[in-house]
């Protein structure tokens, strides 16, 4: 079973990229983030022609997440479902063949100390609470996939001095991600790239991709029952090198 995640930075702009990548990579499940469209503008028909179904929570101009699957998606939950009034479309979950897949778009955070940064930390804490409320990490098969907007390790960063103190890698966000993982989740990409240097996002500014100015901020975290079945993990750098790409590359893991 192949599970992938990809921040497409506008499905409207990257519609053909997604169609082509699905056709070529043939994942069983693809989690998408930053759709930037309402539900009505998502390319359901084209995805269906490739043999996939999709569940989404869209939002005009900003945010938006989806789960695209070869198999039926059941028990769909949109948002954190924690009673808080939050209009930002950042999370969707659904069950695929006995595994709960979550597609998550963590807040960027703007600048350290800003209101957006506080929202990021609060959103991550809410996610931790939602996971604990919904799942048992010892018995449930859960895969949290998405753009976490956090680089957990120094070697997940191409230019450490530029990014280490930013909203993507400072101690506060790393601690918040560790708190989420403490629920019982494992980074299933890291074991296949233990020395780092494998990035999933490159800044458009200053030719970040060409100059190696990247970070690994797109992740797949799994409960133990899934983590122990992971037999491979890749980042598709070639997709980031295409004409008019997203600033993120797809990340995919394979489960035995």
Secondary structure, DSSP 4 states (H G I P E B T S, - for coil): -EEEEEE-S-TTTTHHHHHHHHHHH--SEEEEE---S-GGGS-HHHHHHTT-EEEEE--SSS--EEEEESS--EEEEES--SS-------EEEEEETTEEEEEEE----SSTTSHHHHHHHHHHHHHHHHHHHH--TTT--EEEEEE-----SGGGBSSHHHHTTSTTTSHHHHHHHHHHHTTT-EETTGGGSTT----SEE-TGGGTTTTT-EE--EEEEE-HHHHTTEEEEEE-HHHHTSTT--SB--EEEEE-
